[in-house]
C-alpha cells in the first residue's frame, strides 16, 4: 500500500491502515505534509491579514498591555510587525509540530513498555504522524476561508476554523479559555479516535485499554489547562 492509499484507508478502513503500518512503519509523508500545510496556511494568513487591525484584536484583552502608559503601549505595539508575526509563526509551526509528534511518540513508547506492547519507537512515531492527518481538513477550510474572504480583517480564529471556540463558543482572542478551546475541535477529536483505533489494532486488547492509554495524558493536560484557564 503506497502513502496515498494508506491515507485513504485511514478515512475508510482505519484498522486496515494500521495493520499496514504495523508491518511497514513509515512517517515522512504525513510528517512533511502536515508540517508544510500548517506552515503554508500560517504564512498565507499573516501575509494577507490587516496587521494593524490584528494587533488591536490581539491586545484588546491583554491586561498587561492595557496597564501600560499610552506611550509605552504604543511603542510595544509598534515593535510587533508583520514580519515578526509571520516568520515567528511559520518557524514555530515548522519546529513545534515535529517536536509535538516526538513527545507524543515517546509517551506511547513508554506506555508500550509498561503495558508490554512489542512496538518500538518508529512504530509509535509513525502512528502519531499518520493520525495527525485530520488536521489537513482544518487547513483546507482555512484556505477556503482566506481565499473567499472579501476583507483582510480576518480573525485569528480562521487558523482553527473547526475548533470548538469557532464552532460553538466564540470567545474573543485573549478571553478566558480561548486558547484552550481553539486547540480542541473536529480534527483533534478525529486524531484521538484514530490513535485509539491504532492502539486497539496493534495491541489486540480491549477498547477500554486502548482508550485509557491514549486519554490519560490528554485528560491530565487539558484538565490542568482548563483549571487555570477558567479559574
MIDREN-480197 format. One record per residue (C-alpha): residue in one letter; residue number from 1; x, y, z; chain. Coordinates in Angstrom, 1 decimal. Example, Ala and Ser with C-alpha at 12.3 -4.5 7.8 and 13.67 -1.06 7.14 Angstrom:
residues 2
+--------+--------+--------+--------+--------+------+
! marvex ! drenba !   east !  north !     up ! gugu !
+--------+--------+--------+--------+--------+------+
!      A !      1 !   12.3 !   -4.5 !    7.8 !    A !
!      S !      2 !   13.7 !   -1.1 !    7.1 !    A !
+--------+--------+--------+--------+--------+------+
end
This chain:
residues 231
+--------+--------+--------+--------+--------+------+
! marvex ! drenba !   east !  north !     up ! gugu !
+--------+--------+--------+--------+--------+------+
!      X !      1 !    0.0 !    0.0 !    0.0 !    A !
!      X !      2 !    1.5 !    3.3 !   -1.0 !    A !
!      X !      3 !    1.2 !    6.5 !    1.0 !    A !
!      X !      4 !   -1.8 !    7.9 !   -0.8 !    A !
!      X !      5 !   -3.6 !    4.6 !   -0.5 !    A !
!      X !      6 !   -2.7 !    4.4 !    3.2 !    A !
!      X !      7 !   -4.1 !    8.0 !    3.8 !    A !
!      X !      8 !   -7.3 !    7.0 !    2.0 !    A !
!      X !      9 !   -7.6 !    3.8 !    4.1 !    A !
!      X !     10 !   -7.3 !    5.9 !    7.3 !    A !
!      X !     11 !  -10.6 !    7.6 !    6.4 !    A !
!      X !     12 !  -12.4 !    4.5 !    5.1 !    A !
!      X !     13 !  -10.9 !    1.5 !    6.8 !    A !
!      X !     14 !   -8.5 !    2.6 !    9.6 !    A !
!      X !     15 !   -7.9 !   -0.8 !   11.0 !    A !
!      X !     16 !   -6.6 !   -2.0 !    7.6 !    A !
!      X !     17 !   -4.3 !    1.1 !    7.5 !    A !
!      X !     18 !   -2.9 !    0.4 !   11.0 !    A !
!      X !     19 !   -2.2 !   -3.3 !   10.0 !    A !
!      X !     20 !   -0.2 !   -1.9 !    7.1 !    A !
!      X !     21 !    1.7 !    0.5 !    9.4 !    A !
!      X !     22 !    2.4 !   -2.3 !   11.9 !    A !
!      X !     23 !    4.1 !   -4.3 !    9.1 !    A !
!      X !     24 !    5.8 !   -1.3 !    7.4 !    A !
!      X !     25 !    6.0 !    1.7 !    9.7 !    A !
!      X !     26 !    6.9 !    5.0 !    8.0 !    A !
!      X !     27 !    6.3 !    8.6 !    8.8 !    A !
!      X !     28 !    7.9 !   11.0 !    6.4 !    A !
!      X !     29 !    4.9 !   11.5 !    4.2 !    A !
!      X !     30 !    2.4 !   12.6 !    6.9 !    A !
!      X !     31 !    5.1 !   14.5 !    8.9 !    A !
!      X !     32 !    6.1 !   16.6 !    5.9 !    A !
!      X !     33 !    2.5 !   17.0 !    4.7 !    A !
!      X !     34 !    1.0 !   18.2 !    8.0 !    A !
!      X !     35 !    4.0 !   20.4 !    8.8 !    A !
!      X !     36 !    4.2 !   22.1 !    5.4 !    A !
!      X !     37 !    0.5 !   22.6 !    5.1 !    A !
!      X !     38 !    0.2 !   24.2 !    8.5 !    A !
!      X !     39 !    3.2 !   26.5 !    7.9 !    A !
!      X !     40 !    1.8 !   27.4 !    4.5 !    A !
!      X !     41 !   -1.6 !   28.4 !    5.9 !    A !
!      X !     42 !    0.0 !   30.4 !    8.7 !    A !
!      X !     43 !    2.2 !   32.2 !    6.1 !    A !
!      X !     44 !   -0.8 !   32.9 !    3.9 !    A !
!      X !     45 !   -2.8 !   34.3 !    6.8 !    A !
!      X !     46 !   -0.2 !   36.6 !    8.2 !    A !
!      X !     47 !    0.9 !   37.8 !    4.8 !    A !
!      X !     48 !   -2.7 !   38.8 !    4.0 !    A !
!      X !     49 !   -4.4 !   40.0 !    7.2 !    A !
!      X !     50 !   -4.6 !   43.7 !    8.1 !    A !
!      X !     51 !   -1.8 !   43.7 !   10.7 !    A !
!      X !     52 !   -2.7 !   46.9 !   12.5 !    A !
!      X !     53 !   -6.3 !   45.6 !   12.9 !    A !
!      X !     54 !   -5.0 !   42.2 !   14.0 !    A !
!      X !     55 !   -2.7 !   43.8 !   16.7 !    A !
!      X !     56 !   -5.7 !   45.7 !   18.1 !    A !
!      X !     57 !   -7.6 !   42.4 !   18.3 !    A !
!      X !     58 !   -4.7 !   40.5 !   19.9 !    A !
!      X !     59 !   -4.1 !   43.1 !   22.6 !    A !
!      X !     60 !   -7.6 !   44.3 !   23.3 !    A !
!      X !     61 !   -8.0 !   41.8 !   26.1 !    A !
!      X !     62 !   -4.4 !   41.7 !   27.3 !    A !
!      X !     63 !   -4.3 !   43.3 !   30.8 !    A !
!      X !     64 !   -0.5 !   43.7 !   30.8 !    A !
!      X !     65 !   -0.6 !   45.7 !   27.6 !    A !
!      X !     66 !   -3.6 !   47.7 !   28.7 !    A !
!      X !     67 !   -2.0 !   48.6 !   32.0 !    A !
!      X !     68 !    1.0 !   50.3 !   30.3 !    A !
!      X !     69 !    1.1 !   54.0 !   29.9 !    A !
!      X !     70 !   -0.2 !   55.1 !   26.5 !    A !
!      X !     71 !    3.3 !   56.0 !   25.0 !    A !
!      X !     72 !    4.8 !   52.7 !   26.2 !    A !
!      X !     73 !    1.8 !   50.7 !   24.9 !    A !
!      X !     74 !    2.1 !   52.4 !   21.5 !    A !
!      X !     75 !    5.9 !   51.6 !   21.5 !    A !
!      X !     76 !    5.2 !   47.9 !   22.4 !    A !
!      X !     77 !    2.6 !   47.5 !   19.7 !    A !
!      X !     78 !    4.7 !   49.2 !   17.0 !    A !
!      X !     79 !    7.6 !   46.8 !   17.8 !    A !
!      X !     80 !    5.4 !   44.0 !   16.6 !    A !
!      X !     81 !    5.1 !   44.0 !   12.8 !    A !
!      X !     82 !    4.0 !   41.7 !   10.0 !    A !
!      X !     83 !    7.5 !   40.1 !    9.6 !    A !
!      X !     84 !    7.7 !   39.2 !   13.3 !    A !
!      X !     85 !    4.2 !   37.6 !   13.4 !    A !
!      X !     86 !    4.6 !   35.9 !   10.1 !    A !
!      X !     87 !    8.1 !   34.3 !   10.4 !    A !
!      X !     88 !    7.7 !   33.7 !   14.1 !    A !
!      X !     89 !    4.5 !   31.7 !   13.4 !    A !
!      X !     90 !    5.9 !   29.9 !   10.4 !    A !
!      X !     91 !    9.1 !   28.9 !   12.2 !    A !
!      X !     92 !    7.0 !   28.0 !   15.3 !    A !
!      X !     93 !    4.9 !   25.6 !   13.2 !    A !
!      X !     94 !    7.9 !   24.0 !   11.5 !    A !
!      X !     95 !    9.5 !   23.3 !   14.9 !    A !
!      X !     96 !    6.5 !   22.7 !   17.2 !    A !
!      X !     97 !    4.8 !   20.1 !   15.1 !    A !
!      X !     98 !    7.7 !   17.6 !   14.8 !    A !
!      X !     99 !    8.5 !   18.2 !   18.5 !    A !
!      X !    100 !    4.9 !   17.5 !   19.5 !    A !
!      X !    101 !    4.9 !   14.3 !   17.4 !    A !
!      X !    102 !    8.2 !   13.3 !   19.1 !    A !
!      X !    103 !    6.9 !   13.9 !   22.6 !    A !
!      X !    104 !    3.7 !   12.0 !   21.8 !    A !
!      X !    105 !    5.6 !    9.1 !   20.4 !    A !
!      X !    106 !    7.9 !    9.0 !   23.4 !    A !
!      X !    107 !    4.9 !    8.8 !   25.7 !    A !
!      X !    108 !    3.4 !    5.9 !   23.7 !    A !
!      X !    109 !    6.8 !    4.1 !   23.7 !    A !
!      X !    110 !    6.9 !    4.4 !   27.5 !    A !
!      X !    111 !    3.3 !    3.3 !   27.8 !    A !
!      X !    112 !    4.0 !    0.4 !   25.5 !    A !
!      X !    113 !    7.0 !   -0.8 !   27.6 !    A !
!      X !    114 !    4.9 !   -0.6 !   30.8 !    A !
!      X !    115 !    2.0 !   -2.5 !   29.2 !    A !
!      X !    116 !    4.3 !   -4.9 !   27.4 !    A !
!      X !    117 !    3.4 !   -4.0 !   23.8 !    A !
!      X !    118 !    6.1 !   -5.0 !   21.3 !    A !
!      X !    119 !    6.2 !   -2.0 !   19.0 !    A !
!      X !    120 !    9.2 !    0.3 !   19.1 !    A !
!      X !    121 !    9.7 !    4.0 !   18.7 !    A !
!      X !    122 !    9.5 !    4.0 !   14.9 !    A !
!      X !    123 !    6.0 !    2.4 !   15.1 !    A !
!      X !    124 !    4.7 !    5.0 !   17.6 !    A !
!      X !    125 !    6.2 !    7.9 !   15.8 !    A !
!      X !    126 !    4.6 !    6.7 !   12.6 !    A !
!      X !    127 !    1.3 !    6.4 !   14.5 !    A !
!      X !    128 !    1.4 !    9.9 !   15.8 !    A !
!      X !    129 !    2.2 !   11.3 !   12.4 !    A !
!      X !    130 !   -0.4 !    9.5 !   10.4 !    A !
!      X !    131 !   -3.2 !   10.1 !   13.0 !    A !
!      X !    132 !   -2.5 !   13.9 !   12.6 !    A !
!      X !    133 !   -3.7 !   13.8 !    9.0 !    A !
!      X !    134 !   -7.2 !   15.1 !   10.0 !    A !
!      X !    135 !   -5.6 !   18.4 !   10.7 !    A !
!      X !    136 !   -5.4 !   18.8 !    6.9 !    A !
!      X !    137 !   -9.2 !   19.2 !    7.0 !    A !
!      X !    138 !   -8.9 !   22.3 !    9.1 !    A !
!      X !    139 !   -6.1 !   23.6 !    6.9 !    A !
!      X !    140 !   -8.3 !   23.1 !    3.8 !    A !
!      X !    141 !  -11.2 !   25.0 !    5.5 !    A !
!      X !    142 !   -8.8 !   27.8 !    6.5 !    A !
!      X !    143 !   -7.6 !   28.1 !    2.9 !    A !
!      X !    144 !  -11.1 !   28.3 !    1.5 !    A !
!      X !    145 !  -12.0 !   31.0 !    4.1 !    A !
!      X !    146 !   -8.9 !   33.1 !    3.3 !    A !
!      X !    147 !   -9.5 !   32.7 !   -0.5 !    A !
!      X !    148 !  -13.1 !   33.7 !   -0.3 !    A !
!      X !    149 !  -12.8 !   36.4 !    2.3 !    A !
!      X !    150 !  -13.8 !   39.9 !    1.0 !    A !
!      X !    151 !  -11.8 !   41.7 !    3.7 !    A !
!      X !    152 !   -8.3 !   41.5 !    5.1 !    A !
!      X !    153 !   -9.7 !   41.9 !    8.7 !    A !
!      X !    154 !   -9.8 !   38.2 !    9.3 !    A !
!      X !    155 !  -10.0 !   36.9 !   12.9 !    A !
!      X !    156 !   -7.1 !   34.7 !   14.1 !    A !
!      X !    157 !   -9.7 !   32.0 !   14.5 !    A !
!      X !    158 !   -9.5 !   31.4 !   10.8 !    A !
!      X !    159 !   -6.4 !   29.3 !   11.6 !    A !
!      X !    160 !   -8.6 !   27.0 !   13.7 !    A !
!      X !    161 !  -11.9 !   27.1 !   11.8 !    A !
!      X !    162 !  -13.1 !   23.7 !   13.1 !    A !
!      X !    163 !  -12.2 !   24.3 !   16.7 !    A !
!      X !    164 !  -14.9 !   24.3 !   19.5 !    A !
!      X !    165 !  -14.3 !   28.0 !   20.0 !    A !
!      X !    166 !  -15.0 !   28.9 !   16.4 !    A !
!      X !    167 !  -17.9 !   26.5 !   16.1 !    A !
!      X !    168 !  -19.6 !   27.0 !   19.4 !    A !
!      X !    169 !  -18.2 !   29.4 !   22.0 !    A !
!      X !    170 !  -16.8 !   32.4 !   20.0 !    A !
!      X !    171 !  -14.7 !   33.6 !   22.9 !    A !
!      X !    172 !  -12.7 !   36.6 !   21.7 !    A !
!      X !    173 !   -8.9 !   36.5 !   21.4 !    A !
!      X !    174 !   -7.3 !   36.6 !   24.8 !    A !
!      X !    175 !  -10.6 !   35.8 !   26.6 !    A !
!      X !    176 !  -10.8 !   33.1 !   29.3 !    A !
!      X !    177 !  -10.4 !   29.7 !   27.8 !    A !
!      X !    178 !  -10.0 !   31.0 !   24.2 !    A !
!      X !    179 !   -6.6 !   29.4 !   23.6 !    A !
!      X !    180 !   -7.7 !   26.0 !   25.1 !    A !
!      X !    181 !  -10.9 !   25.9 !   23.1 !    A !
!      X !    182 !   -9.0 !   26.8 !   19.9 !    A !
!      X !    183 !   -6.9 !   23.7 !   20.3 !    A !
!      X !    184 !  -10.0 !   21.4 !   20.6 !    A !
!      X !    185 !  -12.0 !   20.7 !   17.6 !    A !
!      X !    186 !  -13.1 !   18.2 !   15.0 !    A !
!      X !    187 !   -9.6 !   17.4 !   13.6 !    A !
!      X !    188 !   -8.2 !   16.8 !   17.1 !    A !
!      X !    189 !  -11.1 !   14.6 !   18.1 !    A !
!      X !    190 !  -10.7 !   12.6 !   14.9 !    A !
!      X !    191 !   -7.0 !   12.2 !   15.6 !    A !
!      X !    192 !   -7.6 !   10.9 !   19.1 !    A !
!      X !    193 !  -10.2 !    8.4 !   17.7 !    A !
!      X !    194 !   -7.6 !    7.2 !   15.2 !    A !
!      X !    195 !   -5.0 !    6.8 !   17.9 !    A !
!      X !    196 !   -7.4 !    4.6 !   20.0 !    A !
!      X !    197 !   -8.1 !    2.5 !   16.9 !    A !
!      X !    198 !   -4.4 !    2.2 !   16.2 !    A !
!      X !    199 !   -3.6 !    1.0 !   19.7 !    A !
!      X !    200 !   -6.5 !   -1.4 !   19.6 !    A !
!      X !    201 !   -5.4 !   -2.8 !   16.3 !    A !
!      X !    202 !   -1.8 !   -3.2 !   17.3 !    A !
!      X !    203 !   -2.3 !   -4.5 !   20.9 !    A !
!      X !    204 !   -5.3 !   -6.7 !   20.2 !    A !
!      X !    205 !   -6.6 !   -5.7 !   23.6 !    A !
!      X !    206 !   -9.8 !   -4.2 !   24.7 !    A !
!      X !    207 !  -11.2 !   -0.8 !   23.6 !    A !
!      X !    208 !  -11.1 !    0.3 !   27.2 !    A !
!      X !    209 !   -7.4 !   -0.4 !   27.4 !    A !
!      X !    210 !   -6.7 !    1.5 !   24.2 !    A !
!      X !    211 !   -8.8 !    4.5 !   25.2 !    A !
!      X !    212 !   -7.3 !    4.7 !   28.6 !    A !
!      X !    213 !   -3.7 !    4.5 !   27.2 !    A !
!      X !    214 !   -4.4 !    7.4 !   24.8 !    A !
!      X !    215 !   -6.6 !    9.5 !   27.0 !    A !
!      X !    216 !   -4.6 !    9.6 !   30.3 !    A !
!      X !    217 !   -2.2 !   12.3 !   29.2 !    A !
!      X !    218 !   -4.9 !   14.2 !   27.3 !    A !
!      X !    219 !   -7.2 !   14.4 !   30.3 !    A !
!      X !    220 !   -4.3 !   15.4 !   32.6 !    A !
!      X !    221 !   -3.0 !   18.1 !   30.3 !    A !
!      X !    222 !   -6.4 !   19.6 !   29.3 !    A !
!      X !    223 !   -7.7 !   19.2 !   32.9 !    A !
!      X !    224 !   -4.8 !   21.3 !   34.3 !    A !
!      X !    225 !   -5.1 !   23.8 !   31.4 !    A !
!      X !    226 !   -8.8 !   24.2 !   32.0 !    A !
!      X !    227 !   -8.3 !   24.7 !   35.7 !    A !
!      X !    228 !   -6.0 !   27.6 !   35.1 !    A !
!      X !    229 !   -7.8 !   29.0 !   32.1 !    A !
!      X !    230 !  -11.3 !   29.3 !   33.7 !    A !
!      X !    231 !  -10.4 !   30.0 !   37.3 !    A !
+--------+--------+--------+--------+--------+------+
end
